[in-house]
Amino acid sequence: MALENDLRANLIKQFPAEVVKAKDTSGTEYFACPTCKRPVVVGKEKCGSCDQALNWDNIREEEKKLSGVKKATLTFEVSGDFGKSDCRKCPLSYIAKTGGENMYECPLNMRNNCPLEFS
């Protein structure tokens, strides 16, 4: 399976991808490979690091990193009798040792403020 994934990845790299214009931490602009994000020499047909074929016709601007907080949503199925703070049945919870005892813990640290919503 791993060999098949490697072959697929190498095949995909044969199709030219648009070069990205990026900025380093000092604000200096450079052109980068869209696959590995490493700098590339202007006009080169392939990335020297990952062999991605490059397209110089439409240079993309690197997306700016957003600061602050984003909201994430995770959807999964639970049993019909599952309720908020029912950590024992929650697929996200894990068993942790607390004071020498095993206890179900929430990875979000929201045991008593469970933010799960049901549909």
Backbone as XML, in Angstrom:
<?xml version="1.0"?>
<chain id="A" units="angstrom">
  <residue number="1" name="MET">
    <atom name="N" x="0.815" y="-1.188" z="0.000"/>
    <atom name="CA" x="0.000" y="0.000" z="0.000"/>
    <atom name="C" x="0.865" y="1.261" z="0.000"/>
  </residue>
  <residue number="2" name="ALA">
    <atom name="N" x="1.954" y="1.240" z="0.799"/>
    <atom name="CA" x="2.839" y="2.398" z="0.862"/>
    <atom name="C" x="3.490" y="2.648" z="-0.486"/>
  </residue>
  <residue number="3" name="LEU">
    <atom name="N" x="3.882" y="1.569" z="-1.168"/>
    <atom name="CA" x="4.494" y="1.704" z="-2.482"/>
    <atom name="C" x="3.509" y="2.307" z="-3.470"/>
  </residue>
  <residue number="4" name="GLU">
    <atom name="N" x="2.242" y="1.876" z="-3.391"/>
    <atom name="CA" x="1.207" y="2.409" z="-4.265"/>
    <atom name="C" x="0.999" y="3.896" z="-4.018"/>
  </residue>
  <residue number="5" name="ASN">
    <atom name="N" x="1.007" y="4.322" z="-2.744"/>
    <atom name="CA" x="0.854" y="5.736" z="-2.415"/>
    <atom name="C" x="2.040" y="6.552" z="-2.916"/>
  </residue>
  <residue number="6" name="ASP">
    <atom name="N" x="3.258" y="5.999" z="-2.806"/>
    <atom name="CA" x="4.450" y="6.680" z="-3.313"/>
    <atom name="C" x="4.371" y="6.856" z="-4.822"/>
  </residue>
  <residue number="7" name="LEU">
    <atom name="N" x="3.941" y="5.813" z="-5.516"/>
    <atom name="CA" x="3.805" y="5.903" z="-6.972"/>
    <atom name="C" x="2.774" y="6.951" z="-7.360"/>
  </residue>
  <residue number="8" name="ARG">
    <atom name="N" x="1.649" y="6.972" z="-6.635"/>
    <atom name="CA" x="0.602" y="7.952" z="-6.914"/>
    <atom name="C" x="1.130" y="9.368" z="-6.691"/>
  </residue>
  <residue number="9" name="ALA">
    <atom name="N" x="1.846" y="9.578" z="-5.600"/>
    <atom name="CA" x="2.391" y="10.899" z="-5.290"/>
    <atom name="C" x="3.387" y="11.339" z="-6.360"/>
  </residue>
  <residue number="10" name="ASN">
    <atom name="N" x="4.243" y="10.424" z="-6.802"/>
    <atom name="CA" x="5.215" y="10.757" z="-7.844"/>
    <atom name="C" x="4.536" y="11.044" z="-9.173"/>
  </residue>
  <residue number="11" name="LEU">
    <atom name="N" x="3.462" y="10.333" z="-9.480"/>
    <atom name="CA" x="2.719" y="10.584" z="-10.711"/>
    <atom name="C" x="2.079" y="11.966" z="-10.664"/>
  </residue>
  <residue number="12" name="ILE">
    <atom name="N" x="1.484" y="12.309" z="-9.531"/>
    <atom name="CA" x="0.839" y="13.620" z="-9.388"/>
    <atom name="C" x="1.856" y="14.742" z="-9.541"/>
  </residue>
  <residue number="13" name="LYS">
    <atom name="N" x="3.085" y="14.540" z="-9.067"/>
    <atom name="CA" x="4.123" y="15.571" z="-9.163"/>
    <atom name="C" x="4.546" y="15.843" z="-10.604"/>
  </residue>
  <residue number="14" name="GLN">
    <atom name="N" x="4.178" y="14.968" z="-11.536"/>
    <atom name="CA" x="4.531" y="15.179" z="-12.944"/>
    <atom name="C" x="3.661" y="16.247" z="-13.592"/>
  </residue>
  <residue number="15" name="PHE">
    <atom name="N" x="2.503" y="16.549" z="-12.985"/>
    <atom name="CA" x="1.621" y="17.590" z="-13.507"/>
    <atom name="C" x="2.039" y="18.924" z="-12.916"/>
  </residue>
  <residue number="16" name="PRO">
    <atom name="N" x="2.315" y="19.928" z="-13.757"/>
    <atom name="CA" x="2.797" y="21.214" z="-13.254"/>
    <atom name="C" x="1.826" y="21.873" z="-12.271"/>
  </residue>
  <residue number="17" name="ALA">
    <atom name="N" x="2.355" y="22.376" z="-11.172"/>
    <atom name="CA" x="1.585" y="23.092" z="-10.156"/>
    <atom name="C" x="2.063" y="24.532" z="-10.126"/>
  </residue>
  <residue number="18" name="GLU">
    <atom name="N" x="1.145" y="25.444" z="-9.839"/>
    <atom name="CA" x="1.471" y="26.871" z="-9.846"/>
    <atom name="C" x="2.430" y="27.229" z="-8.713"/>
  </residue>
  <residue number="19" name="VAL">
    <atom name="N" x="3.484" y="27.922" z="-9.062"/>
    <atom name="CA" x="4.471" y="28.396" z="-8.099"/>
    <atom name="C" x="3.795" y="29.387" z="-7.150"/>
  </residue>
  <residue number="20" name="VAL">
    <atom name="N" x="4.261" y="29.435" z="-5.913"/>
    <atom name="CA" x="3.692" y="30.315" z="-4.894"/>
    <atom name="C" x="4.679" y="31.422" z="-4.564"/>
  </residue>
  <residue number="21" name="LYS">
    <atom name="N" x="4.182" y="32.668" z="-4.469"/>
    <atom name="CA" x="5.019" y="33.771" z="-4.003"/>
    <atom name="C" x="4.814" y="33.856" z="-2.495"/>
  </residue>
  <residue number="22" name="ALA">
    <atom name="N" x="5.909" y="33.757" z="-1.743"/>
    <atom name="CA" x="5.825" y="33.732" z="-0.284"/>
    <atom name="C" x="6.765" y="34.766" z="0.315"/>
  </residue>
  <residue number="23" name="LYS">
    <atom name="N" x="6.645" y="34.965" z="1.623"/>
    <atom name="CA" x="7.537" y="35.869" z="2.355"/>
    <atom name="C" x="8.147" y="35.104" z="3.515"/>
  </residue>
  <residue number="24" name="ASP">
    <atom name="N" x="9.449" y="35.358" z="3.738"/>
    <atom name="CA" x="10.078" y="34.731" z="4.901"/>
    <atom name="C" x="9.829" y="35.594" z="6.141"/>
  </residue>
  <residue number="25" name="THR">
    <atom name="N" x="10.376" y="35.202" z="7.267"/>
    <atom name="CA" x="10.118" y="35.910" z="8.524"/>
    <atom name="C" x="10.612" y="37.354" z="8.513"/>
  </residue>
  <residue number="26" name="SER">
    <atom name="N" x="11.605" y="37.661" z="7.667"/>
    <atom name="CA" x="12.110" y="39.040" z="7.594"/>
    <atom name="C" x="11.325" y="39.884" z="6.595"/>
  </residue>
  <residue number="27" name="GLY">
    <atom name="N" x="10.350" y="39.258" z="5.897"/>
    <atom name="CA" x="9.522" y="39.990" z="4.943"/>
    <atom name="C" x="10.031" y="39.933" z="3.519"/>
  </residue>
  <residue number="28" name="THR">
    <atom name="N" x="11.147" y="39.231" z="3.279"/>
    <atom name="CA" x="11.700" y="39.101" z="1.939"/>
    <atom name="C" x="10.854" y="38.122" z="1.121"/>
  </residue>
  <residue number="29" name="GLU">
    <atom name="N" x="10.444" y="38.560" z="-0.083"/>
    <atom name="CA" x="9.638" y="37.693" z="-0.932"/>
    <atom name="C" x="10.522" y="36.704" z="-1.688"/>
  </residue>
  <residue number="30" name="TYR">
    <atom name="N" x="9.973" y="35.505" z="-1.913"/>
    <atom name="CA" x="10.656" y="34.482" z="-2.697"/>
    <atom name="C" x="9.610" y="33.602" z="-3.351"/>
  </residue>
  <residue number="31" name="PHE">
    <atom name="N" x="10.014" y="32.799" z="-4.322"/>
    <atom name="CA" x="9.114" y="31.870" z="-4.989"/>
    <atom name="C" x="9.316" y="30.494" z="-4.365"/>
  </residue>
  <residue number="32" name="ALA">
    <atom name="N" x="8.193" y="29.802" z="-4.118"/>
    <atom name="CA" x="8.260" y="28.523" z="-3.434"/>
    <atom name="C" x="7.503" y="27.445" z="-4.194"/>
  </residue>
  <residue number="33" name="CYS">
    <atom name="N" x="7.928" y="26.221" z="-3.984"/>
    <atom name="CA" x="7.249" y="25.050" z="-4.530"/>
    <atom name="C" x="5.904" y="24.910" z="-3.811"/>
  </residue>
  <residue number="34" name="PRO">
    <atom name="N" x="4.812" y="24.691" z="-4.539"/>
    <atom name="CA" x="3.512" y="24.551" z="-3.890"/>
    <atom name="C" x="3.375" y="23.259" z="-3.093"/>
  </residue>
  <residue number="35" name="THR">
    <atom name="N" x="4.220" y="22.276" z="-3.340"/>
    <atom name="CA" x="4.127" y="20.991" z="-2.656"/>
    <atom name="C" x="4.940" y="20.965" z="-1.369"/>
  </residue>
  <residue number="36" name="CYS">
    <atom name="N" x="6.225" y="21.302" z="-1.437"/>
    <atom name="CA" x="7.089" y="21.216" z="-0.255"/>
    <atom name="C" x="7.368" y="22.574" z="0.390"/>
  </residue>
  <residue number="37" name="LYS">
    <atom name="N" x="6.924" y="23.655" z="-0.241"/>
    <atom name="CA" x="7.064" y="25.034" z="0.277"/>
    <atom name="C" x="8.500" y="25.529" z="0.359"/>
  </residue>
  <residue number="38" name="ARG">
    <atom name="N" x="9.448" y="24.825" z="-0.253"/>
    <atom name="CA" x="10.849" y="25.268" z="-0.246"/>
    <atom name="C" x="11.081" y="26.233" z="-1.396"/>
  </residue>
  <residue number="39" name="PRO">
    <atom name="N" x="12.061" y="27.121" z="-1.265"/>
    <atom name="CA" x="12.354" y="28.078" z="-2.335"/>
    <atom name="C" x="12.756" y="27.373" z="-3.635"/>
  </residue>
  <residue number="40" name="VAL">
    <atom name="N" x="12.355" y="27.968" z="-4.767"/>
    <atom name="CA" x="12.721" y="27.433" z="-6.078"/>
    <atom name="C" x="13.359" y="28.535" z="-6.911"/>
  </residue>
  <residue number="41" name="VAL">
    <atom name="N" x="14.203" y="28.141" z="-7.831"/>
    <atom name="CA" x="14.891" y="29.070" z="-8.713"/>
    <atom name="C" x="13.915" y="29.512" z="-9.796"/>
  </residue>
  <residue number="42" name="VAL">
    <atom name="N" x="13.886" y="30.823" z="-10.065"/>
    <atom name="CA" x="12.972" y="31.380" z="-11.063"/>
    <atom name="C" x="13.201" y="30.718" z="-12.419"/>
  </residue>
  <residue number="43" name="GLY">
    <atom name="N" x="12.119" y="30.249" z="-13.031"/>
    <atom name="CA" x="12.175" y="29.652" z="-14.360"/>
    <atom name="C" x="12.448" y="28.151" z="-14.380"/>
  </residue>
  <residue number="44" name="LYS">
    <atom name="N" x="12.821" y="27.553" z="-13.248"/>
    <atom name="CA" x="13.082" y="26.107" z="-13.218"/>
    <atom name="C" x="11.800" y="25.344" z="-13.516"/>
  </residue>
  <residue number="45" name="GLU">
    <atom name="N" x="11.931" y="24.217" z="-14.217"/>
    <atom name="CA" x="10.769" y="23.407" z="-14.566"/>
    <atom name="C" x="10.369" y="22.445" z="-13.452"/>
  </residue>
  <residue number="46" name="LYS">
    <atom name="N" x="11.326" y="22.107" z="-12.564"/>
    <atom name="CA" x="11.047" y="21.188" z="-11.461"/>
    <atom name="C" x="11.654" y="21.718" z="-10.169"/>
  </residue>
  <residue number="47" name="CYS">
    <atom name="N" x="10.998" y="21.390" z="-9.060"/>
    <atom name="CA" x="11.525" y="21.737" z="-7.741"/>
    <atom name="C" x="12.754" y="20.871" z="-7.472"/>
  </residue>
  <residue number="48" name="GLY">
    <atom name="N" x="13.830" y="21.487" z="-7.008"/>
    <atom name="CA" x="15.047" y="20.750" z="-6.712"/>
    <atom name="C" x="14.942" y="19.876" z="-5.475"/>
  </residue>
  <residue number="49" name="SER">
    <atom name="N" x="13.946" y="20.123" z="-4.627"/>
    <atom name="CA" x="13.796" y="19.354" z="-3.400"/>
    <atom name="C" x="12.890" y="18.139" z="-3.549"/>
  </residue>
  <residue number="50" name="CYS">
    <atom name="N" x="11.709" y="18.333" z="-4.201"/>
    <atom name="CA" x="10.737" y="17.233" z="-4.240"/>
    <atom name="C" x="10.373" y="16.783" z="-5.659"/>
  </residue>
  <residue number="51" name="ASP">
    <atom name="N" x="10.973" y="17.369" z="-6.674"/>
    <atom name="CA" x="10.730" y="17.024" z="-8.089"/>
    <atom name="C" x="9.334" y="17.363" z="-8.590"/>
  </residue>
  <residue number="52" name="GLN">
    <atom name="N" x="8.616" y="18.265" z="-7.904"/>
    <atom name="CA" x="7.308" y="18.705" z="-8.392"/>
    <atom name="C" x="7.515" y="19.518" z="-9.661"/>
  </residue>
  <residue number="53" name="ALA">
    <atom name="N" x="6.743" y="19.187" z="-10.727"/>
    <atom name="CA" x="6.772" y="19.995" z="-11.945"/>
    <atom name="C" x="6.150" y="21.352" z="-11.624"/>
  </residue>
  <residue number="54" name="LEU">
    <atom name="N" x="6.756" y="22.434" z="-12.112"/>
    <atom name="CA" x="6.319" y="23.783" z="-11.767"/>
    <atom name="C" x="5.718" y="24.516" z="-12.958"/>
  </residue>
  <residue number="55" name="ASN">
    <atom name="N" x="4.724" y="25.339" z="-12.672"/>
    <atom name="CA" x="4.077" y="26.177" z="-13.675"/>
    <atom name="C" x="4.296" y="27.622" z="-13.261"/>
  </residue>
  <residue number="56" name="TRP">
    <atom name="N" x="4.886" y="28.417" z="-14.151"/>
    <atom name="CA" x="5.198" y="29.814" z="-13.852"/>
    <atom name="C" x="4.200" y="30.783" z="-14.490"/>
  </residue>
  <residue number="57" name="ASP">
    <atom name="N" x="3.143" y="30.274" z="-15.137"/>
    <atom name="CA" x="2.182" y="31.144" z="-15.826"/>
    <atom name="C" x="1.351" y="31.986" z="-14.868"/>
  </residue>
  <residue number="58" name="ASN">
    <atom name="N" x="0.854" y="31.381" z="-13.813"/>
    <atom name="CA" x="0.013" y="32.077" z="-12.837"/>
    <atom name="C" x="0.593" y="31.865" z="-11.452"/>
  </residue>
  <residue number="59" name="ILE">
    <atom name="N" x="1.381" y="32.799" z="-10.989"/>
    <atom name="CA" x="2.021" y="32.670" z="-9.687"/>
    <atom name="C" x="1.002" y="33.036" z="-8.614"/>
  </residue>
  <residue number="60" name="ARG">
    <atom name="N" x="0.806" y="32.124" z="-7.666"/>
    <atom name="CA" x="-0.160" y="32.351" z="-6.587"/>
    <atom name="C" x="0.499" y="33.095" z="-5.430"/>
  </residue>
  <residue number="61" name="GLU">
    <atom name="N" x="-0.289" y="33.908" z="-4.756"/>
    <atom name="CA" x="0.172" y="34.558" z="-3.530"/>
    <atom name="C" x="-0.065" y="33.585" z="-2.387"/>
  </residue>
  <residue number="62" name="GLU">
    <atom name="N" x="0.891" y="33.468" z="-1.485"/>
    <atom name="CA" x="0.723" y="32.596" z="-0.326"/>
    <atom name="C" x="-0.404" y="33.135" z="0.535"/>
  </residue>
  <residue number="63" name="GLU">
    <atom name="N" x="-1.260" y="32.236" z="1.007"/>
    <atom name="CA" x="-2.356" y="32.659" z="1.875"/>
    <atom name="C" x="-1.789" y="33.157" z="3.190"/>
  </residue>
  <residue number="64" name="LYS">
    <atom name="N" x="-2.315" y="34.274" z="3.640"/>
    <atom name="CA" x="-1.845" y="34.852" z="4.896"/>
    <atom name="C" x="-2.366" y="34.015" z="6.056"/>
  </residue>
  <residue number="65" name="LYS">
    <atom name="N" x="-1.530" y="33.863" z="7.056"/>
    <atom name="CA" x="-1.913" y="33.131" z="8.252"/>
    <atom name="C" x="-2.878" y="33.992" z="9.066"/>
  </residue>
  <residue number="66" name="LEU">
    <atom name="N" x="-3.985" y="33.408" z="9.469"/>
    <atom name="CA" x="-4.954" y="34.130" z="10.284"/>
    <atom name="C" x="-4.531" y="34.061" z="11.742"/>
  </residue>
  <residue number="67" name="SER">
    <atom name="N" x="-4.687" y="35.159" z="12.434"/>
    <atom name="CA" x="-4.365" y="35.147" z="13.855"/>
    <atom name="C" x="-5.669" y="35.086" z="14.641"/>
  </residue>
  <residue number="68" name="GLY">
    <atom name="N" x="-5.566" y="34.782" z="15.895"/>
    <atom name="CA" x="-6.762" y="34.697" z="16.715"/>
    <atom name="C" x="-7.253" y="33.267" z="16.821"/>
  </residue>
  <residue number="69" name="VAL">
    <atom name="N" x="-8.547" y="33.129" z="16.950"/>
    <atom name="CA" x="-9.155" y="31.830" z="17.182"/>
    <atom name="C" x="-10.099" y="31.488" z="16.055"/>
  </residue>
  <residue number="70" name="LYS">
    <atom name="N" x="-10.094" y="30.227" z="15.645"/>
    <atom name="CA" x="-11.037" y="29.728" z="14.654"/>
    <atom name="C" x="-11.911" y="28.685" z="15.324"/>
  </residue>
  <residue number="71" name="LYS">
    <atom name="N" x="-13.103" y="28.495" z="14.798"/>
    <atom name="CA" x="-13.993" y="27.477" z="15.329"/>
    <atom name="C" x="-13.856" y="26.225" z="14.483"/>
  </residue>
  <residue number="72" name="ALA">
    <atom name="N" x="-13.677" y="25.079" z="15.121"/>
    <atom name="CA" x="-13.553" y="23.800" z="14.429"/>
    <atom name="C" x="-14.757" y="22.936" z="14.766"/>
  </residue>
  <residue number="73" name="THR">
    <atom name="N" x="-15.187" y="22.134" z="13.808"/>
    <atom name="CA" x="-16.325" y="21.249" z="14.012"/>
    <atom name="C" x="-15.910" y="19.827" z="13.676"/>
  </residue>
  <residue number="74" name="LEU">
    <atom name="N" x="-16.245" y="18.904" z="14.555"/>
    <atom name="CA" x="-15.966" y="17.497" z="14.357"/>
    <atom name="C" x="-17.294" y="16.765" z="14.423"/>
  </residue>
  <residue number="75" name="THR">
    <atom name="N" x="-17.577" y="15.932" z="13.430"/>
    <atom name="CA" x="-18.836" y="15.198" z="13.399"/>
    <atom name="C" x="-18.550" y="13.714" z="13.527"/>
  </residue>
  <residue number="76" name="PHE">
    <atom name="N" x="-19.267" y="13.037" z="14.425"/>
    <atom name="CA" x="-19.131" y="11.597" z="14.589"/>
    <atom name="C" x="-20.429" y="11.056" z="15.151"/>
  </residue>
  <residue number="77" name="GLU">
    <atom name="N" x="-20.616" y="9.759" z="15.033"/>
    <atom name="CA" x="-21.834" y="9.125" z="15.514"/>
    <atom name="C" x="-21.643" y="8.598" z="16.932"/>
  </residue>
  <residue number="78" name="VAL">
    <atom name="N" x="-22.714" y="8.718" z="17.739"/>
    <atom name="CA" x="-22.728" y="8.186" z="19.101"/>
    <atom name="C" x="-24.015" y="7.380" z="19.272"/>
  </residue>
  <residue number="79" name="SER">
    <atom name="N" x="-24.069" y="6.567" z="20.312"/>
    <atom name="CA" x="-25.267" y="5.761" z="20.558"/>
    <atom name="C" x="-26.450" y="6.665" z="20.900"/>
  </residue>
  <residue number="80" name="GLY">
    <atom name="N" x="-27.649" y="6.163" z="20.672"/>
    <atom name="CA" x="-28.866" y="6.940" z="20.891"/>
    <atom name="C" x="-29.064" y="7.391" z="22.320"/>
  </residue>
  <residue number="81" name="ASP">
    <atom name="N" x="-28.517" y="6.664" z="23.297"/>
    <atom name="CA" x="-28.701" y="7.035" z="24.692"/>
    <atom name="C" x="-27.551" y="7.894" z="25.234"/>
  </residue>
  <residue number="82" name="PHE">
    <atom name="N" x="-26.672" y="8.344" z="24.357"/>
    <atom name="CA" x="-25.531" y="9.173" z="24.767"/>
    <atom name="C" x="-26.019" y="10.580" z="25.123"/>
  </residue>
  <residue number="83" name="GLY">
    <atom name="N" x="-25.484" y="11.146" z="26.192"/>
    <atom name="CA" x="-25.827" y="12.514" z="26.593"/>
    <atom name="C" x="-24.573" y="13.293" z="26.928"/>
  </residue>
  <residue number="84" name="LYS">
    <atom name="N" x="-24.714" y="14.598" z="27.036"/>
    <atom name="CA" x="-23.579" y="15.460" z="27.378"/>
    <atom name="C" x="-22.965" y="15.021" z="28.700"/>
  </residue>
  <residue number="85" name="SER">
    <atom name="N" x="-21.669" y="15.123" z="28.790"/>
    <atom name="CA" x="-20.885" y="14.756" z="29.972"/>
    <atom name="C" x="-20.954" y="13.267" z="30.295"/>
  </residue>
  <residue number="86" name="ASP">
    <atom name="N" x="-21.383" y="12.441" z="29.338"/>
    <atom name="CA" x="-21.399" y="10.987" z="29.508"/>
    <atom name="C" x="-20.052" y="10.467" z="29.009"/>
  </residue>
  <residue number="87" name="CYS">
    <atom name="N" x="-19.001" y="10.845" z="29.697"/>
    <atom name="CA" x="-17.631" y="10.593" z="29.253"/>
    <atom name="C" x="-17.331" y="9.111" z="29.028"/>
  </residue>
  <residue number="88" name="ARG">
    <atom name="N" x="-17.986" y="8.242" z="29.769"/>
    <atom name="CA" x="-17.735" y="6.811" z="29.636"/>
    <atom name="C" x="-18.099" y="6.313" z="28.238"/>
  </residue>
  <residue number="89" name="LYS">
    <atom name="N" x="-19.108" y="6.930" z="27.594"/>
    <atom name="CA" x="-19.555" y="6.502" z="26.266"/>
    <atom name="C" x="-19.017" y="7.385" z="25.141"/>
  </residue>
  <residue number="90" name="CYS">
    <atom name="N" x="-18.352" y="8.464" z="25.489"/>
    <atom name="CA" x="-17.872" y="9.411" z="24.476"/>
    <atom name="C" x="-16.663" y="8.835" z="23.737"/>
  </residue>
  <residue number="91" name="PRO">
    <atom name="N" x="-16.709" y="8.818" z="22.385"/>
    <atom name="CA" x="-15.574" y="8.273" z="21.627"/>
    <atom name="C" x="-14.313" y="9.131" z="21.714"/>
  </residue>
  <residue number="92" name="LEU">
    <atom name="N" x="-14.433" y="10.360" z="22.206"/>
    <atom name="CA" x="-13.257" y="11.219" z="22.346"/>
    <atom name="C" x="-12.516" y="10.986" z="23.654"/>
  </residue>
  <residue number="93" name="SER">
    <atom name="N" x="-13.215" y="10.464" z="24.673"/>
    <atom name="CA" x="-12.605" y="10.335" z="25.996"/>
    <atom name="C" x="-11.559" y="9.225" z="26.025"/>
  </residue>
  <residue number="94" name="TYR">
    <atom name="N" x="-10.732" y="9.281" z="27.019"/>
    <atom name="CA" x="-9.687" y="8.280" z="27.202"/>
    <atom name="C" x="-9.578" y="7.975" z="28.693"/>
  </residue>
  <residue number="95" name="ILE">
    <atom name="N" x="-8.978" y="6.849" z="29.020"/>
    <atom name="CA" x="-8.832" y="6.463" z="30.415"/>
    <atom name="C" x="-7.482" y="6.971" z="30.920"/>
  </residue>
  <residue number="96" name="ALA">
    <atom name="N" x="-7.545" y="7.728" z="32.012"/>
    <atom name="CA" x="-6.327" y="8.286" z="32.601"/>
    <atom name="C" x="-6.253" y="7.893" z="34.067"/>
  </residue>
  <residue number="97" name="LYS">
    <atom name="N" x="-5.052" y="7.829" z="34.589"/>
    <atom name="CA" x="-4.869" y="7.532" z="36.012"/>
    <atom name="C" x="-4.886" y="8.847" z="36.777"/>
  </residue>
  <residue number="98" name="THR">
    <atom name="N" x="-5.818" y="8.947" z="37.712"/>
    <atom name="CA" x="-5.913" y="10.143" z="38.545"/>
    <atom name="C" x="-5.916" y="9.698" z="40.005"/>
  </residue>
  <residue number="99" name="GLY">
    <atom name="N" x="-4.898" y="10.057" z="40.741"/>
    <atom name="CA" x="-4.811" y="9.658" z="42.141"/>
    <atom name="C" x="-4.778" y="8.149" z="42.316"/>
  </residue>
  <residue number="100" name="GLY">
    <atom name="N" x="-4.165" y="7.444" z="41.382"/>
    <atom name="CA" x="-4.063" y="6.000" z="41.467"/>
    <atom name="C" x="-5.291" y="5.260" z="40.965"/>
  </residue>
  <residue number="101" name="GLU">
    <atom name="N" x="-6.342" y="5.998" z="40.524"/>
    <atom name="CA" x="-7.559" y="5.376" z="40.005"/>
    <atom name="C" x="-7.699" y="5.668" z="38.515"/>
  </residue>
  <residue number="102" name="ASN">
    <atom name="N" x="-8.329" y="4.745" z="37.787"/>
    <atom name="CA" x="-8.638" y="4.980" z="36.382"/>
    <atom name="C" x="-9.890" y="5.837" z="36.285"/>
  </residue>
  <residue number="103" name="MET">
    <atom name="N" x="-9.849" y="6.823" z="35.366"/>
    <atom name="CA" x="-10.966" y="7.737" z="35.224"/>
    <atom name="C" x="-11.066" y="8.165" z="33.765"/>
  </residue>
  <residue number="104" name="TYR">
    <atom name="N" x="-12.284" y="8.295" z="33.242"/>
    <atom name="CA" x="-12.462" y="8.781" z="31.873"/>
    <atom name="C" x="-12.205" y="10.278" z="31.861"/>
  </residue>
  <residue number="105" name="GLU">
    <atom name="N" x="-11.364" y="10.713" z="30.929"/>
    <atom name="CA" x="-11.022" y="12.127" z="30.812"/>
    <atom name="C" x="-11.370" y="12.651" z="29.432"/>
  </residue>
  <residue number="106" name="CYS">
    <atom name="N" x="-11.711" y="13.919" z="29.366"/>
    <atom name="CA" x="-12.026" y="14.601" z="28.103"/>
    <atom name="C" x="-10.740" y="15.225" z="27.556"/>
  </residue>
  <residue number="107" name="PRO">
    <atom name="N" x="-10.368" y="14.937" z="26.302"/>
    <atom name="CA" x="-9.150" y="15.549" z="25.752"/>
    <atom name="C" x="-9.285" y="17.057" z="25.573"/>
  </residue>
  <residue number="108" name="LEU">
    <atom name="N" x="-10.520" y="17.564" z="25.608"/>
    <atom name="CA" x="-10.757" y="19.001" z="25.475"/>
    <atom name="C" x="-10.784" y="19.701" z="26.834"/>
  </residue>
  <residue number="109" name="ASN">
    <atom name="N" x="-10.598" y="18.924" z="27.916"/>
    <atom name="CA" x="-10.666" y="19.447" z="29.294"/>
    <atom name="C" x="-11.981" y="20.168" z="29.553"/>
  </residue>
  <residue number="110" name="MET">
    <atom name="N" x="-13.074" y="19.556" z="29.087"/>
    <atom name="CA" x="-14.390" y="20.170" z="29.246"/>
    <atom name="C" x="-15.368" y="19.198" z="29.896"/>
  </residue>
  <residue number="111" name="ARG">
    <atom name="N" x="-14.896" y="18.420" z="30.829"/>
    <atom name="CA" x="-15.720" y="17.388" z="31.461"/>
    <atom name="C" x="-17.071" y="17.923" z="31.926"/>
  </residue>
  <residue number="112" name="ASN">
    <atom name="N" x="-17.118" y="19.011" z="32.640"/>
    <atom name="CA" x="-18.379" y="19.531" z="33.174"/>
    <atom name="C" x="-19.017" y="20.593" z="32.278"/>
  </residue>
  <residue number="113" name="ASN">
    <atom name="N" x="-18.365" y="20.974" z="31.198"/>
    <atom name="CA" x="-18.888" y="21.957" z="30.241"/>
    <atom name="C" x="-18.878" y="21.374" z="28.843"/>
  </residue>
  <residue number="114" name="CYS">
    <atom name="N" x="-19.424" y="20.197" z="28.674"/>
    <atom name="CA" x="-19.368" y="19.490" z="27.401"/>
    <atom name="C" x="-20.002" y="20.325" z="26.281"/>
  </residue>
  <residue number="115" name="PRO">
    <atom name="N" x="-19.233" y="20.654" z="25.214"/>
    <atom name="CA" x="-19.757" y="21.497" z="24.145"/>
    <atom name="C" x="-20.428" y="20.700" z="23.006"/>
  </residue>
  <residue number="116" name="LEU">
    <atom name="N" x="-20.564" y="19.386" z="23.172"/>
    <atom name="CA" x="-21.136" y="18.573" z="22.092"/>
    <atom name="C" x="-22.558" y="19.006" z="21.780"/>
  </residue>
  <residue number="117" name="GLU">
    <atom name="N" x="-22.894" y="18.987" z="20.494"/>
    <atom name="CA" x="-24.243" y="19.291" z="20.029"/>
    <atom name="C" x="-24.744" y="18.076" z="19.284"/>
  </residue>
  <residue number="118" name="PHE">
    <atom name="N" x="-26.024" y="17.775" z="19.417"/>
    <atom name="CA" x="-26.609" y="16.602" z="18.796"/>
    <atom name="C" x="-27.591" y="17.006" z="17.707"/>
  </residue>
  <residue number="119" name="SER">
    <atom name="N" x="-27.637" y="16.194" z="16.654"/>
    <atom name="CA" x="-28.607" y="16.454" z="15.579"/>
    <atom name="C" x="-29.433" y="15.227" z="15.304"/>
  </residue>
</chain>
